[in-house]
């Protein structure tokens, strides 16, 4: 990777991606969920749709439950 690609990647990262700011009330809220096991921020994955914690390995699946016959 070139230096320019590394700089562009670093610009995309930041705390502004994790939080939402409500200008009317002045409140800051977390966009993602917190892990119930360790308390760190979980990541949202789309295929299969789930919330996963990279620190402790906790995974919570979302969506239609499969029925076993």
C-alpha positions in Angstrom: 0.0 0.0 0.0 1.2 3.5 -0.8 1.4 6.3 1.7 -1.6 8.0 0.1 -3.8 4.9 0.5 -2.8 4.7 4.2 -3.6 8.4 4.8 -7.0 8.0 3.1 -7.8 4.9 5.3 -6.8 6.8 8.5 -9.1 9.7 7.5 -12.1 7.3 7.4 -11.5 6.1 10.9 -12.5 8.1 13.9 -14.8 8.6 16.9 -17.4 10.4 14.7 -18.2 7.0 13.1 -19.2 5.5 16.5 -21.4 8.3 17.9 -24.4 10.4 16.8 -24.9 14.0 18.0 -28.5 15.4 18.3 -28.2 19.1 17.7 -31.6 20.0 19.1 -31.0 18.4 22.5 -27.2 18.4 22.6 -27.1 14.6 23.4 -24.4 12.2 22.2 -25.5 8.6 21.6 -23.6 5.5 20.6 -24.6 4.1 17.2 -23.6 0.5 17.9 -24.6 -1.8 20.8 -22.4 -2.6 23.8 -21.3 -6.2 24.5 -23.3 -7.6 27.4 -20.4 -9.8 28.3 -17.4 -7.4 28.4 -18.9 -4.0 27.8 -16.9 -3.0 24.7 -18.5 -1.8 21.4 -19.8 -4.6 19.1 -19.7 -4.5 15.3 -22.7 -5.1 13.0 -22.2 -7.6 10.2 -24.6 -8.2 7.3 -24.1 -11.8 6.1 -25.4 -13.5 8.2 -26.8 -10.5 10.0 -25.4 -10.3 13.5 -23.7 -8.2 16.2 -20.3 -9.5 17.1 -17.7 -8.5 19.8 -14.1 -8.7 18.6 -12.7 -8.7 22.2 -14.5 -11.6 23.8 -16.2 -13.4 20.8 -19.8 -12.8 21.9 -22.2 -13.0 18.9 -25.9 -12.2 18.7 -27.7 -13.2 15.5 -30.5 -11.0 14.1 -33.4 -11.8 11.8 -35.6 -14.7 11.0 -35.1 -17.7 13.2 -34.8 -21.0 11.3 -37.4 -23.6 12.2 -36.2 -27.2 12.5 -38.7 -29.9 11.6 
